[in-house]
Amino acid sequence: MRPGSWRVGTVRWLKFNLVGAIGIAVQLTVLIALISGLHVDYLAATALAVEAAVVHNFFWHERFTWADRPRRNRLLRCLKFNLTTGAVSILGNIALMELLVGIWRLPYLAGNLAAITLCSLANFAISDRIVFVRDPGTAQRECRLDT
C-alpha cells in the first residue's frame, strides 16, 4: 500500500457517499413523482428512478469523486458505469424492492432506502476498479516510487 493511500481512499469514500446521498435525493424524488404523481407501477418507477440517479452520479463522480483520474473516452466510461453500477443498482433495487415491498410489505420509501444502502458497497468497488481506473502508466510510476 502506498504511503497516504488510506487517506486518499477515505476521502474518496466520503466523496462517493456525498454524491450518493444527493443521488438518493434524486432517486427518491423521481420515485415519488412517478408513483404518487403519475401512478406508475412501483417496480417500473424504481427502474426509472434508479437510472436518473445513475446518470446524475456518473457526472458528479467523474468531476468530483474521481476527478484525479483520466477523463478520456467519457462516452465509453459512461456506458461502463451504466452497465456495471447501473446494472447492480437497477437489478439490485428491483429484486430488493420485490422482496421488501412486494413480499414483506414494507413502505416503498423504506424499502428503497434499504435497497440503495445494500447496493452502494458493490458500486464503490466497481467504480474504483473498473469504471474510473487509473492511467496504467501513472500506476506503474507510483509503484516504482514506493519501492
C-alpha positions as CSV (number, residue, x, y, z in Angstrom):
1,M,0.0,0.0,0.0
2,R,1.3,3.4,-0.9
3,P,2.0,5.9,1.9
4,G,-1.1,8.1,2.4
5,S,-3.2,5.9,0.2
6,W,-5.6,5.1,3.1
7,R,-6.2,8.8,3.3
8,V,-6.9,9.1,-0.4
9,G,-9.2,6.1,-0.2
10,T,-11.1,7.6,2.8
11,V,-11.6,10.9,1.2
12,R,-12.7,9.2,-2.0
13,W,-15.2,7.1,0.0
14,L,-16.6,10.2,1.7
15,K,-16.9,12.0,-1.7
16,F,-18.6,8.8,-3.1
17,N,-21.1,8.9,-0.2
18,L,-21.8,12.6,-0.6
19,V,-22.5,12.2,-4.3
20,G,-24.6,9.1,-3.4
21,A,-26.6,11.0,-0.9
22,I,-27.5,13.6,-3.5
23,G,-28.2,10.7,-5.9
24,I,-30.6,9.2,-3.3
25,A,-32.5,12.5,-3.2
26,V,-32.7,12.4,-7.0
27,Q,-33.9,8.8,-6.9
28,L,-36.5,9.3,-4.2
29,T,-37.8,12.5,-5.8
30,V,-38.2,10.7,-9.2
31,L,-39.7,7.7,-7.4
32,I,-42.3,9.8,-5.5
33,A,-43.2,11.7,-8.7
34,L,-43.7,8.6,-10.7
35,I,-45.6,6.6,-8.1
36,S,-47.6,9.3,-6.4
37,G,-47.9,11.8,-9.2
38,L,-48.1,9.6,-12.3
39,H,-49.3,6.3,-10.7
40,V,-46.6,4.3,-12.4
41,D,-46.1,0.7,-11.0
42,Y,-43.6,0.7,-8.2
43,L,-41.1,-1.7,-10.0
44,A,-41.1,0.3,-13.3
45,A,-40.9,3.5,-11.2
46,T,-37.9,2.1,-9.3
47,A,-36.0,1.2,-12.5
48,L,-36.6,4.7,-13.9
49,A,-35.7,6.5,-10.6
50,V,-32.5,4.4,-10.3
51,E,-31.5,5.3,-13.9
52,A,-32.0,9.0,-13.1
53,A,-29.7,8.7,-10.1
54,V,-27.1,6.6,-12.1
55,V,-26.8,9.4,-14.7
56,H,-26.6,12.1,-12.0
57,N,-24.0,10.1,-10.1
58,F,-21.8,9.4,-13.1
59,F,-21.3,13.1,-13.9
60,W,-20.6,14.0,-10.3
61,H,-18.3,11.1,-9.7
62,E,-16.3,11.9,-12.8
63,R,-16.0,15.6,-11.8
64,F,-15.7,15.2,-8.0
65,T,-15.1,11.7,-6.6
66,W,-12.6,10.5,-9.2
67,A,-11.5,14.0,-10.6
68,D,-7.9,12.9,-10.4
69,R,-8.4,10.0,-12.8
70,P,-8.1,10.4,-16.6
71,R,-11.2,11.7,-18.4
72,R,-10.6,10.1,-21.8
73,N,-13.3,8.2,-23.5
74,R,-16.1,9.8,-21.5
75,L,-18.9,8.1,-23.5
76,L,-17.3,4.7,-23.0
77,R,-16.8,5.4,-19.3
78,C,-20.5,6.4,-19.0
79,L,-21.5,3.2,-20.8
80,K,-19.3,1.2,-18.4
81,F,-20.8,3.0,-15.4
82,N,-24.3,2.3,-16.6
83,L,-23.6,-1.4,-17.4
84,T,-21.8,-2.1,-14.1
85,T,-23.0,0.1,-11.3
86,G,-26.2,0.9,-13.1
87,A,-27.0,-2.8,-13.5
88,V,-26.1,-3.5,-9.9
89,S,-28.3,-0.6,-8.8
90,I,-31.3,-1.3,-11.1
91,L,-31.3,-5.1,-10.7
92,G,-30.4,-5.0,-7.1
93,N,-33.0,-2.3,-6.3
94,I,-35.8,-4.1,-8.3
95,A,-35.0,-7.5,-6.7
96,L,-34.8,-6.0,-3.2
97,M,-37.9,-3.9,-3.7
98,E,-39.8,-7.0,-4.8
99,L,-38.7,-8.7,-1.6
100,L,-39.0,-5.8,0.8
101,V,-42.2,-4.2,-0.6
102,G,-43.8,-6.9,-2.7
103,I,-43.4,-9.8,-0.2
104,W,-42.6,-8.3,3.2
105,R,-45.0,-5.3,2.6
106,L,-42.6,-2.6,3.8
107,P,-43.5,1.0,2.8
108,Y,-41.9,1.7,-0.6
109,L,-39.6,4.5,0.6
110,A,-38.2,2.4,3.4
111,G,-37.7,-0.5,1.0
112,N,-36.0,1.7,-1.5
113,L,-33.6,3.2,1.1
114,A,-32.6,-0.3,2.3
115,A,-32.0,-1.4,-1.3
116,I,-29.9,1.7,-2.0
117,T,-27.8,1.0,1.1
118,L,-27.2,-2.6,0.2
119,C,-26.1,-1.8,-3.4
120,S,-23.7,1.0,-2.5
121,L,-20.7,-1.0,-1.3
122,A,-20.5,-3.0,-4.5
123,N,-20.9,0.1,-6.6
124,F,-17.9,1.9,-4.9
125,A,-15.6,-1.1,-5.6
126,I,-16.8,-1.4,-9.2
127,S,-16.5,2.3,-9.8
128,D,-13.0,2.5,-8.4
129,R,-11.6,-0.7,-10.0
130,I,-13.5,-0.9,-13.3
131,V,-15.0,2.5,-14.3
132,F,-12.7,5.2,-13.1
133,V,-9.5,3.3,-13.4
134,R,-6.1,5.0,-13.0
135,D,-3.9,5.5,-16.0
136,P,-1.7,2.4,-16.2
137,G,1.5,4.4,-16.7
138,T,0.8,6.5,-13.6
139,A,0.1,3.4,-11.5
140,Q,3.4,1.8,-12.6
141,R,5.4,5.0,-11.8
142,E,3.7,5.2,-8.4
143,C,4.7,1.5,-7.7
144,R,8.4,2.2,-8.7
145,L,8.5,5.3,-6.4
146,D,7.2,3.2,-3.4
147,T,9.9,0.6,-3.6
